[in-house]
Amino acid sequence: MKRSVFALAALLVAAMPAMAQQITRVAVIDMQKIYLTYEKDSYAVRAFEEEKAAVQAEIKRLGDEIRALQSKRLELQASKDAAAVKAVDDLLLKKAQFLSDYIRIKQAELDEKARSLASSDSFAQALYRAIQAVSELEGYSLVISARGGDMVISPVIWYSPMIDITDKVIQSLLGS
């Protein structure tokens, strides 16, 4: 009897690390569907989403211009026109710098608008609280937008702080 109790206790102690590991569950949410369902209430949020889409379209357009110039540069390089290659290189540098600055500035603007919207718009606040409540109730650690293909704003809608390893990475870096 004592042996079986001891064996059971040993088994439980051995299994503790496996039970301590959390399984991260990820959920996907279609924000557009929510916005359409609550069309009247979600006007400010939809306007913000449209602005994000416009910024993304402009980033794509500027990137396409750079790619076209790179193709032109290759053609000029093949024709051994050094002066034209230099002129295209200068233009490429200016356009790449402009694109980089544009992305940085628009990202900061959109981040600020998102913070403002999250703190002032009652629909945005209610939506975030609902996402958080459903996620915690269902055991999700991370919620990703189903249509999060843009580069401007993160597709992560909500995440449990339990899966954030930022502080651990910082500690690791400090330790090395």
N, C-alpha and C positions, 0 to 999 in steps of 0.2 A: 504494500500500500504506500509506504513512504517512498519507495523507488518510483512508482508511477506518478506521484505528486511531484517529486523532484524532476522527473523527466518532463512532465507537463510544464513545470516552471521554467526549466531550461529551454524548452521549445518556445515558450512565450518570449523569453528574453532574446533568443536568437531571431525571432520574427519581428521584433520591435523596429529595427531599422527599415525593414521593408514596409511596415505599416506607417512609419513616419514620413516616408516620401509621398509628396502630394502629386496626384495626377492632374496635370493642367488640362482643363476642358476649355475648348474654344467654341465660341458661337459666332454666327454671321447674322447681320441685320441689314435689311434693305431700307435704308433711310428714305429713299424716294417714295416708297410705298407709304411710309408713315406720313411724310409731308403731303402726299396726295390725299390721304385719308383725313388729315386735319388741315386742309388747304387754307381755310380762313385763319386759323390760329398760327399757322407756320409761315406766314408771309415773310417775316424778318429773316427767318432761318433759310427759306428758299432764296431770298434775295442774296444772302451771303453765299449760298451754294452756287448761284449763277455768277457771282463775282469771281469765285474760285475757278469756275469753268472758263471764264473769260481770260483770266490770268494764265491758266494752263494752255489755252489756245494761243495766246501771244507767245508764250515760251516755246511752244511747238513751232510757230511761224519763224521766230528768231533762230531756232535751231536748224530749221530747214534752210534758211538763208546761209547759215554758216556751212552746212553740208554742201550746198550748191557752190559756194566759193571754194571749198576744199576740192571739189571736182574740177572746177575751173583752174585751180592752182596746179593740179596734176597734169592737165592738158598743156598748160603753159610750160610746165617743167619738162614735159616730153618734147616740146618744140624748142627747148633751150633758149627761151626768152627770159633772161635773168632780170631785166628791169621790170617786166610785167609780173614776174613771180614775186619780186620784192614788194611791188605795189599791192598785190593781192595778200601777201603775208602781213603787211601793215594793216590793211583793211580787216583781215581775219582777226588780228590781235585786238583791234578796236571793237569789233563786233562781239568777240568772245568776252572781253572785259565788260562791255555793256550788258550782255546777257547775264553774266555773273552778278553784276550790280543789281540788275533788274530783279533777278530771283531773290537776292538777299533782301532788297527793299520791300518787294511785294510779300515775301514770307513774313517779314516783321509786321507789315500792315495787316495782313490777314490774321496773324496770330493775335494782334491787339484787338481786331474786330471780333474774333472768336471769343476772346476773354470778356470783352464788353457785352457781347450777345449773351454769353453764358451767365453773366451776372445781372443783366437787366431784363432780358426777355423771359416772361413767365412761361411761355411754351417751351423754350429751350431748357429752362430749369426743370420743368415737369418731365420733359422727355428724358433728360439725363437721370433724374431720380428714378423714373420707371425702368430705364435700362439697367441701372444699378440694382434695383430691387429684384427684378426678374433674374438677373445674372447671379446674384447672391443666393436667391431662393433655389435656382436650378443647379447651382454649383459650378458656374462658369467662371474662369479666371480671366478670360480675355474675350472681348467682343470686337469684331472687325466688320467694317462696312463692306457689304457685298459688292459695292461699286467703287471701291477705293483704289482705282487705278491711276489717280493723279499723283504728281510729284509734289504738289504745293502743300497739301495738308495731309497729315498722317491718317491712314485708314483705320487706325485703332480708335474705337469709340469709347471704350471703357476697359479698365483692367484692374484686377485685384492687386493691391499693394504687396500681397504675399508672393507674387511672381516677379517683382521688381528686384533685380540683382545689382542695381547700380551701386549701392553702398558697399556690397561685398567686393565688387570689381575695384572700387576706389581703395578699399582696405588692402586688397591684394597688390595693387599698384604701389601703395604706400609701403607695403612690406617688402617689396623687391627693390 
